[in-house]
Amino acid sequence: MTLSPFSVTLLHNAFVGSLVADAVAMPVHWYYDTDAMDADYGDFRGYETPRNPHPNSILWRSKYRPRNARGDILHGQARYWGQPGIHYHQFLRAGENTLNDRLARELYAQIREHGGYDPDLWLERMIERLLTPGWHEDTYVEEYLRGFFDQYARGREPRECAIPDLHIGGLATLPALLAGLAETGTTEGVLLRARALEHVALTHRGPEVKAAAGRLTDLLVGLADGEQLDDLLAAEGVPPGPAGGWGIDELRRVVRQRYTPACYLPGSLAASLLIVRGFVDDFSGGVLANARVGGDNCHRGAVVGSLLGAACGVPESWRAGLQPPAASLPEGTSVGLPG
């Protein structure tokens, strides 16, 4: 199966949708106490600025000490680790992306710059960016990156630094990869899937992220091939939402009791797909519901935002509110992509 120009546009929308879902969830990331979330942020309907204290923050018990300069990825943020109440993304502005999605933007830009994807060039760029003080202002650096750079600090080659990991954050750069590949000429579905699995294996060893990456890629390629999102999810065995749609309290209860609001695969992917099917024709409703469910909502955003972005498109108000806005992403002039 070869994608058409219109299908390539859908994958671009999937990438932008994933950025939106991450940024919407960013201020309420890892809230497990949803009563506290509601008290702190109310019934929010757009991008919000994160605020301290974060009642569910576990940075007070998180530790990372670099072995040497090759592992120093916290830089000035290191002083906040070990303190209570620190918001994971305390210095980000409303509409900004968390670190994983900053990397996704970098990956997309590099693919466009080089006219294709080179895994070694990507590892070189990822390492350079994260070792540069001030490149990002995010306080939290996910476990897979800490593990990767600990291995790198030991002197291992970049291709040997991936650690075993089963977190849904391993999917965060996948929509960017697929969009960039499609826009630079890789439009065969089987090649997109192969590249996706190769890419996630650079930083995540183990079957969980590989299986989840394959499923998300297959769903996105299916949408790009003209299939309907609800049909694809039904075929995956994802239950539909209740008649009349999800109320947020009921959705929170179902995710907590039947799946997980946390980061661990495969439950986190199942929760993501449940949310998507409940809002299958409502991009805004889906990304807001994903955020308000709490837990690892930023990284679920790679699934929720990309699938709904591809199926529904991304409203201009969400695009413009991203920081930097989606209009700053390169335009795919060869296929008439939106900004």
MARSEKE-147075 format. One record per residue (C-alpha): residue number from 1; y, z, x; residue in one letter. Coordinates in pm, 1 decimal, always signed. Last residue first. Layout:
<marpas>
{NUM, {Y, Z, X}, 'A'};
...
</marpas>
This chain:
<marpas>
{339, {+2462.6, +830.7, +115.3}, 'G'};
{338, {+2259.8, +607.7, -109.9}, 'P'};
{337, {+2015.4, +364.7, +47.2}, 'L'};
{336, {+2080.6, -6.9, +37.7}, 'G'};
{335, {+1760.2, -116.8, +206.0}, 'V'};
{334, {+1894.8, -244.8, +537.4}, 'S'};
{333, {+2200.0, -22.3, +504.7}, 'T'};
{332, {+1999.2, +295.5, +534.0}, 'G'};
{331, {+2295.5, +530.3, +541.4}, 'E'};
{330, {+2300.7, +801.9, +802.8}, 'P'};
{329, {+2343.0, +1153.7, +662.9}, 'L'};
{328, {+2705.7, +1266.6, +633.5}, 'S'};
{327, {+2707.3, +1178.6, +261.4}, 'A'};
{326, {+2450.4, +1456.1, +216.5}, 'A'};
{325, {+2731.7, +1703.2, +276.1}, 'P'};
{324, {+2747.2, +1919.6, +588.6}, 'P'};
{323, {+2716.2, +2168.1, +431.2}, 'Q'};
{322, {+2558.1, +2062.6, +101.4}, 'L'};
{321, {+2795.3, +2074.9, -193.5}, 'G'};
{320, {+2843.4, +1698.1, -210.3}, 'A'};
{319, {+2472.7, +1632.0, -257.3}, 'R'};
{318, {+2437.3, +1901.0, -525.7}, 'W'};
{317, {+2732.0, +1763.8, -722.1}, 'S'};
{316, {+2601.1, +1409.9, -678.3}, 'E'};
{315, {+2283.6, +1484.6, -871.2}, 'P'};
{314, {+1960.8, +1429.5, -672.3}, 'V'};
{313, {+1714.8, +1174.2, -810.2}, 'G'};
{312, {+1457.3, +1257.8, -1073.5}, 'C'};
{311, {+1116.0, +1175.4, -924.6}, 'A'};
{310, {+1204.2, +1165.6, -554.8}, 'A'};
{309, {+1436.8, +1465.0, -573.7}, 'G'};
{308, {+1187.6, +1653.7, -792.1}, 'L'};
{307, {+911.9, +1604.1, -535.9}, 'L'};
{306, {+1135.1, +1676.0, -236.3}, 'S'};
{305, {+1310.0, +1977.5, -383.8}, 'G'};
{304, {+997.7, +2157.4, -503.2}, 'V'};
{303, {+787.9, +2088.6, -192.8}, 'V'};
{302, {+1039.1, +2149.5, +85.6}, 'A'};
{301, {+1197.1, +2412.3, -139.2}, 'G'};
{300, {+884.4, +2626.2, -109.0}, 'R'};
{299, {+1030.5, +2695.4, +235.4}, 'H'};
{298, {+1353.3, +2834.3, +96.4}, 'C'};
{297, {+1175.9, +3016.3, -187.8}, 'N'};
{296, {+967.7, +3239.5, +36.8}, 'D'};
{295, {+986.5, +3528.3, -207.9}, 'G'};
{294, {+1222.8, +3483.6, -499.0}, 'G'};
{293, {+1143.8, +3327.6, -836.9}, 'V'};
{292, {+1520.1, +3271.8, -863.0}, 'R'};
{291, {+1523.9, +3007.8, -589.5}, 'A'};
{290, {+1241.2, +2806.0, -741.6}, 'N'};
{289, {+1405.4, +2831.6, -1084.0}, 'A'};
{288, {+1731.1, +2695.5, -941.5}, 'L'};
{287, {+1549.6, +2407.0, -769.9}, 'V'};
{286, {+1359.1, +2321.8, -1086.6}, 'G'};
{285, {+1646.8, +2343.7, -1331.6}, 'G'};
{284, {+1862.4, +2122.1, -1113.6}, 'S'};
{283, {+1595.6, +1854.8, -1070.2}, 'F'};
{282, {+1490.8, +1844.9, -1436.0}, 'D'};
{281, {+1223.1, +1586.7, -1525.4}, 'D'};
{280, {+914.5, +1770.1, -1394.1}, 'V'};
{279, {+1060.2, +2115.7, -1445.7}, 'F'};
{278, {+737.0, +2303.2, -1525.9}, 'G'};
{277, {+542.1, +2058.6, -1310.5}, 'R'};
{276, {+758.6, +2138.2, -1009.8}, 'V'};
{275, {+729.2, +2513.2, -1056.5}, 'I'};
{274, {+349.6, +2494.6, -1070.9}, 'L'};
{273, {+353.5, +2269.5, -763.5}, 'L'};
{272, {+545.1, +2530.9, -565.3}, 'S'};
{271, {+313.1, +2811.7, -676.2}, 'A'};
{270, {+9.8, +2608.4, -565.9}, 'A'};
{269, {+178.3, +2544.2, -230.6}, 'L'};
{268, {+242.9, +2916.5, -184.9}, 'S'};
{267, {-116.2, +3000.0, -271.6}, 'G'};
{266, {-261.0, +2766.8, -6.0}, 'P'};
{265, {-92.2, +2883.1, +208.2}, 'L'};
{264, {+98.3, +3203.5, +276.5}, 'Y'};
{263, {+474.8, +3221.7, +236.1}, 'C'};
{262, {+506.2, +3480.1, -38.8}, 'A'};
{261, {+574.9, +3433.3, -411.2}, 'P'};
{260, {+199.2, +3422.2, -463.4}, 'T'};
{259, {-39.7, +3259.3, -710.0}, 'Y'};
{258, {-176.0, +3407.5, -1032.5}, 'R'};
{257, {+4.3, +3742.4, -1064.2}, 'Q'};
{256, {+328.7, +3682.2, -875.2}, 'R'};
{255, {+373.2, +3319.4, -978.2}, 'V'};
{254, {+291.0, +3405.0, -1340.3}, 'V'};
{253, {+530.1, +3701.8, -1351.2}, 'R'};
{252, {+818.7, +3512.5, -1192.4}, 'R'};
{251, {+770.0, +3224.4, -1435.1}, 'L'};
{250, {+769.5, +3465.5, -1728.5}, 'E'};
{249, {+1092.0, +3632.0, -1615.7}, 'D'};
{248, {+1257.5, +3295.6, -1546.1}, 'I'};
{247, {+1181.2, +3149.3, -1886.0}, 'G'};
{246, {+963.3, +2843.2, -1847.5}, 'W'};
{245, {+982.1, +2551.6, -2087.4}, 'G'};
{244, {+974.6, +2516.6, -2465.3}, 'G'};
{243, {+598.5, +2476.0, -2472.4}, 'A'};
{242, {+462.2, +2642.3, -2161.5}, 'P'};
{241, {+463.2, +2466.5, -1822.1}, 'G'};
{240, {+185.0, +2228.8, -1733.1}, 'P'};
{239, {-113.9, +2339.0, -1523.5}, 'P'};
{238, {-159.2, +2177.2, -1180.1}, 'V'};
{237, {-507.5, +2022.7, -1164.1}, 'G'};
{236, {-416.0, +1766.9, -897.7}, 'E'};
{235, {-458.4, +1487.5, -1153.0}, 'A'};
{234, {-208.3, +1669.9, -1375.1}, 'A'};
{233, {+32.3, +1680.1, -1080.9}, 'L'};
{232, {+9.2, +1304.7, -1026.6}, 'L'};
{231, {+47.7, +1232.9, -1397.5}, 'D'};
{230, {+354.7, +1456.5, -1423.8}, 'D'};
{229, {+510.8, +1287.7, -1121.0}, 'L'};
{228, {+465.6, +935.1, -1254.7}, 'Q'};
{227, {+324.6, +671.4, -1019.8}, 'E'};
{226, {+548.3, +396.7, -883.9}, 'G'};
{225, {+428.7, +363.4, -524.9}, 'D'};
{224, {+709.6, +590.9, -404.9}, 'A'};
{223, {+577.3, +858.5, -638.5}, 'L'};
{222, {+229.1, +818.8, -489.7}, 'G'};
{221, {+376.1, +833.4, -139.9}, 'V'};
{220, {+541.4, +1163.2, -230.2}, 'L'};
{219, {+221.8, +1306.4, -379.8}, 'L'};
{218, {+7.2, +1191.2, -87.4}, 'D'};
{217, {+252.6, +1337.0, +161.4}, 'T'};
{216, {+254.3, +1671.5, -19.4}, 'L'};
{215, {-125.9, +1683.7, -25.1}, 'R'};
{214, {-165.6, +1585.4, +340.2}, 'G'};
{213, {+92.9, +1839.3, +450.5}, 'A'};
{212, {-86.2, +2111.0, +254.7}, 'A'};
{211, {-420.1, +2028.2, +417.8}, 'A'};
{210, {-267.9, +2026.0, +767.7}, 'K'};
{209, {-77.9, +2348.4, +698.6}, 'V'};
{208, {-399.3, +2526.3, +600.5}, 'E'};
{207, {-640.9, +2372.3, +851.9}, 'P'};
{206, {-520.2, +2529.9, +1174.0}, 'G'};
{205, {-260.3, +2466.0, +1440.8}, 'R'};
{204, {+107.7, +2442.1, +1351.5}, 'H'};
{203, {+380.8, +2320.1, +1589.6}, 'T'};
{202, {+276.0, +1971.3, +1703.0}, 'L'};
{201, {+9.4, +1964.0, +1430.7}, 'A'};
{200, {+283.1, +1916.2, +1169.6}, 'V'};
{199, {+375.6, +1581.1, +1324.2}, 'H'};
{198, {+27.4, +1434.5, +1363.8}, 'E'};
{197, {-51.5, +1512.1, +1000.5}, 'L'};
{196, {+268.4, +1344.7, +882.5}, 'A'};
{195, {+215.9, +1045.5, +1111.9}, 'R'};
{194, {-128.7, +984.4, +966.2}, 'A'};
{193, {+3.4, +1013.8, +611.4}, 'R'};
{192, {+285.7, +770.1, +675.0}, 'L'};
{191, {+39.6, +530.2, +836.8}, 'L'};
{190, {-189.2, +534.0, +531.4}, 'V'};
{189, {+105.6, +476.1, +298.9}, 'G'};
{188, {+230.2, +171.9, +488.3}, 'E'};
{187, {+610.3, +168.8, +499.9}, 'T'};
{186, {+685.3, +245.0, +863.1}, 'T'};
{185, {+999.2, +32.1, +901.1}, 'G'};
{184, {+1287.7, +251.8, +1009.6}, 'T'};
{183, {+1375.9, +375.4, +659.2}, 'E'};
{182, {+1015.7, +465.1, +583.5}, 'A'};
{181, {+978.7, +667.7, +901.9}, 'L'};
{180, {+1305.7, +851.5, +848.1}, 'G'};
{179, {+1223.9, +939.7, +488.9}, 'A'};
{178, {+872.9, +1053.6, +577.6}, 'L'};
{177, {+991.7, +1268.6, +867.5}, 'L'};
{176, {+1275.4, +1425.2, +670.1}, 'A'};
{175, {+1037.3, +1509.8, +384.4}, 'P'};
{174, {+797.7, +1672.3, +639.1}, 'L'};
{173, {+1048.8, +1893.9, +819.5}, 'T'};
{172, {+995.4, +2199.4, +598.3}, 'A'};
{171, {+617.5, +2162.7, +557.8}, 'L'};
{170, {+524.6, +2422.6, +821.7}, 'G'};
{169, {+744.8, +2668.2, +632.7}, 'G'};
{168, {+452.3, +2693.7, +391.9}, 'I'};
{167, {+293.8, +2942.4, +631.4}, 'H'};
{166, {-64.2, +2919.0, +760.6}, 'L'};
{165, {-10.6, +2935.0, +1138.0}, 'D'};
{164, {-232.5, +2903.9, +1443.9}, 'P'};
{163, {+4.7, +2833.0, +1734.1}, 'I'};
{162, {+141.6, +2508.8, +1874.5}, 'A'};
{161, {+235.9, +2520.0, +2244.5}, 'C'};
{160, {+1.8, +2264.8, +2402.8}, 'E'};
{159, {+201.8, +1948.1, +2326.4}, 'R'};
{158, {+508.1, +2118.6, +2472.2}, 'P'};
{157, {+338.5, +2172.6, +2811.4}, 'E'};
{156, {+256.8, +2532.6, +2891.8}, 'R'};
{155, {+465.6, +2733.0, +3135.0}, 'G'};
{154, {+433.3, +3079.1, +2979.9}, 'R'};
{153, {+781.0, +3029.7, +2834.9}, 'A'};
{152, {+643.0, +2733.2, +2638.1}, 'Y'};
{151, {+373.6, +2957.6, +2491.4}, 'Q'};
{150, {+635.1, +3211.6, +2385.7}, 'D'};
{149, {+842.1, +2919.6, +2262.2}, 'F'};
{148, {+569.2, +2803.3, +2023.5}, 'F'};
{147, {+496.6, +3154.5, +1898.8}, 'G'};
{146, {+862.0, +3222.7, +1821.8}, 'R'};
{145, {+885.9, +2883.6, +1655.1}, 'L'};
{144, {+574.9, +2946.8, +1443.7}, 'Y'};
{143, {+704.9, +3291.3, +1347.0}, 'E'};
{142, {+1029.7, +3168.0, +1193.6}, 'E'};
{141, {+1368.1, +3224.1, +1352.8}, 'V'};
{140, {+1604.4, +3437.6, +1145.5}, 'Y'};
{139, {+1969.3, +3500.6, +1235.5}, 'T'};
{138, {+2090.0, +3148.8, +1160.3}, 'D'};
{137, {+2410.1, +3040.1, +1332.7}, 'E'};
{136, {+2283.1, +2719.9, +1493.2}, 'H'};
{135, {+2357.0, +2531.7, +1814.3}, 'W'};
{134, {+2541.3, +2841.5, +1936.6}, 'G'};
{133, {+2327.9, +2896.1, +2244.9}, 'P'};
{132, {+2121.7, +2585.9, +2332.5}, 'T'};
{131, {+1752.4, +2671.4, +2376.9}, 'L'};
{130, {+1682.3, +2576.2, +2015.2}, 'L'};
{129, {+1843.8, +2235.0, +2050.3}, 'R'};
{128, {+1674.3, +2143.3, +2377.7}, 'E'};
{127, {+1330.2, +2249.3, +2257.3}, 'I'};
{126, {+1361.7, +2053.0, +1934.1}, 'M'};
{125, {+1488.0, +1749.1, +2123.4}, 'R'};
{124, {+1200.8, +1749.7, +2373.3}, 'E'};
{123, {+949.4, +1808.0, +2093.7}, 'L'};
{122, {+1095.8, +1511.9, +1904.4}, 'W'};
{121, {+1085.1, +1286.1, +2208.1}, 'L'};
{120, {+720.5, +1378.5, +2254.2}, 'D'};
{119, {+640.7, +1306.4, +1889.4}, 'P'};
{118, {+805.8, +960.6, +1893.8}, 'D'};
{117, {+920.7, +843.8, +1552.2}, 'Y'};
{116, {+1103.8, +518.9, +1488.0}, 'G'};
{115, {+1427.0, +325.1, +1533.1}, 'G'};
{114, {+1549.1, +555.8, +1805.5}, 'H'};
{113, {+1867.7, +673.2, +1634.4}, 'E'};
{112, {+1712.1, +678.9, +1286.6}, 'R'};
{111, {+1414.0, +883.5, +1403.9}, 'I'};
{110, {+1650.4, +1116.7, +1588.8}, 'Q'};
{109, {+1872.7, +1169.8, +1284.7}, 'A'};
{108, {+1575.6, +1253.0, +1060.7}, 'Y'};
{107, {+1440.8, +1500.3, +1315.5}, 'L'};
{106, {+1778.2, +1667.0, +1357.9}, 'E'};
{105, {+1820.4, +1704.9, +982.0}, 'R'};
{104, {+1472.6, +1858.3, +962.7}, 'A'};
{103, {+1563.1, +2096.7, +1245.3}, 'L'};
{102, {+1856.4, +2219.7, +1041.0}, 'R'};
{101, {+1600.6, +2245.1, +761.6}, 'D'};
{100, {+1388.1, +2489.2, +959.0}, 'N'};
{99, {+1700.2, +2681.8, +1061.2}, 'L'};
{98, {+1831.5, +2747.3, +712.3}, 'T'};
{97, {+2059.6, +2497.0, +546.5}, 'N'};
{96, {+2420.9, +2539.4, +449.9}, 'E'};
{95, {+2542.9, +2510.7, +89.9}, 'G'};
{94, {+2728.8, +2843.7, +83.6}, 'A'};
{93, {+2803.8, +2936.9, +442.3}, 'R'};
{92, {+2551.8, +3074.1, +692.2}, 'L'};
{91, {+2626.2, +3388.4, +893.6}, 'F'};
{90, {+2390.0, +3630.0, +715.3}, 'Q'};
{89, {+2084.2, +3404.7, +705.7}, 'H'};
{88, {+1809.0, +3667.9, +739.4}, 'Y'};
{87, {+2027.0, +3928.5, +573.2}, 'H'};
{86, {+2029.0, +4251.9, +772.1}, 'I'};
{85, {+1944.4, +4563.0, +569.9}, 'G'};
{84, {+1791.4, +4762.7, +853.0}, 'P'};
{83, {+1837.8, +4671.9, +1221.4}, 'Q'};
{82, {+1543.8, +4576.8, +1444.7}, 'G'};
{81, {+1668.2, +4222.5, +1498.4}, 'W'};
{80, {+2046.0, +4208.2, +1473.0}, 'Y'};
{79, {+2100.3, +4217.1, +1850.6}, 'R'};
{78, {+1883.0, +3907.7, +1896.0}, 'A'};
{77, {+2130.6, +3687.6, +1710.0}, 'Q'};
{76, {+2330.2, +3625.8, +2027.5}, 'G'};
{75, {+2049.5, +3417.4, +2181.9}, 'H'};
{74, {+1747.5, +3411.4, +1949.9}, 'L'};
{73, {+1574.8, +3114.7, +2118.2}, 'I'};
{72, {+1527.2, +3256.9, +2467.0}, 'D'};
{71, {+1175.3, +3138.8, +2552.0}, 'G'};
{70, {+1242.7, +2906.5, +2845.2}, 'R'};
{69, {+1497.5, +3161.3, +2974.3}, 'A'};
{68, {+1221.9, +3414.6, +3039.8}, 'N'};
{67, {+953.3, +3614.5, +2861.5}, 'R'};
{66, {+1155.7, +3617.8, +2543.0}, 'P'};
{65, {+1146.6, +3939.4, +2339.9}, 'R'};
{64, {+1083.7, +3897.6, +1967.7}, 'Y'};
{63, {+1054.6, +4187.7, +1727.9}, 'K'};
{62, {+1061.3, +4234.1, +1352.3}, 'S'};
{61, {+1052.7, +4585.1, +1203.0}, 'R'};
{60, {+1419.3, +4610.7, +1105.8}, 'W'};
{59, {+1414.7, +4237.1, +1034.1}, 'L'};
{58, {+1211.0, +4326.0, +726.5}, 'I'};
{57, {+1482.5, +4244.1, +474.5}, 'S'};
{56, {+1403.9, +4343.0, +116.1}, 'N'};
{55, {+1735.8, +4507.4, +24.5}, 'P'};
{54, {+1952.4, +4246.4, +201.8}, 'H'};
{53, {+2270.4, +4431.4, +291.8}, 'P'};
{52, {+2453.2, +4208.1, +349.6}, 'N'};
{51, {+2563.8, +3895.9, +165.4}, 'R'};
{50, {+2459.0, +3532.8, +157.4}, 'P'};
{49, {+2711.9, +3277.2, +25.2}, 'T'};
{48, {+2608.3, +3095.2, -290.6}, 'E'};
{47, {+2527.3, +2735.5, -385.7}, 'Y'};
{46, {+2505.6, +2665.4, -757.0}, 'G'};
{45, {+2402.1, +2807.0, -1091.4}, 'R'};
{44, {+2372.4, +3179.1, -1020.7}, 'F'};
{43, {+2247.2, +3410.1, -1295.7}, 'D'};
{42, {+2344.7, +3726.8, -1110.3}, 'G'};
{41, {+2370.8, +3738.1, -730.8}, 'Y'};
{40, {+2327.9, +4102.2, -620.4}, 'D'};
{39, {+2201.6, +4257.2, -944.6}, 'A'};
{38, {+1974.7, +3962.0, -1019.1}, 'D'};
{37, {+1832.4, +3971.8, -667.4}, 'M'};
{36, {+1781.1, +4348.9, -690.8}, 'A'};
{35, {+1586.9, +4300.4, -1014.6}, 'D'};
{34, {+1395.0, +4023.8, -834.6}, 'T'};
{33, {+1263.1, +4267.2, -574.4}, 'D'};
{32, {+1075.1, +4018.5, -358.1}, 'Y'};
{31, {+1395.6, +3870.6, -218.1}, 'Y'};
{30, {+1273.3, +3661.2, +71.0}, 'W'};
{29, {+1552.2, +3404.8, +52.8}, 'H'};
{28, {+1818.0, +3490.2, -205.1}, 'V'};
{27, {+2114.4, +3349.5, -6.5}, 'P'};
{26, {+1908.6, +3048.6, +116.9}, 'M'};
{25, {+1752.2, +2943.2, -213.8}, 'A'};
{24, {+2020.7, +2687.8, -303.4}, 'V'};
{23, {+2032.7, +2566.5, +58.6}, 'A'};
{22, {+1656.2, +2512.6, +75.9}, 'D'};
{21, {+1643.5, +2332.1, -258.8}, 'A'};
{20, {+1933.1, +2106.5, -156.2}, 'V'};
{19, {+1775.9, +2014.4, +177.6}, 'L'};
{18, {+1445.7, +1930.3, +6.2}, 'S'};
{17, {+1628.0, +1713.0, -245.2}, 'G'};
{16, {+1797.1, +1520.7, +35.6}, 'V'};
{15, {+1457.2, +1442.7, +187.1}, 'F'};
{14, {+1304.7, +1344.7, -147.9}, 'A'};
{13, {+1606.7, +1124.9, -220.3}, 'N'};
{12, {+1538.6, +939.0, +104.3}, 'H'};
{11, {+1176.4, +905.9, -4.9}, 'L'};
{10, {+1291.0, +755.0, -333.8}, 'L'};
{9, {+1513.2, +510.6, -148.7}, 'T'};
{8, {+1210.0, +389.5, +43.7}, 'V'};
{7, {+1047.2, +318.4, -291.6}, 'S'};
{6, {+1341.3, +99.3, -392.8}, 'F'};
{5, {+1309.0, -92.8, -66.4}, 'P'};
{4, {+939.2, -148.8, -146.3}, 'S'};
{3, {+658.7, +57.0, +5.2}, 'L'};
{2, {+342.4, -102.9, +136.4}, 'T'};
{1, {+0.0, +0.0, +0.0}, 'M'};
</marpas>
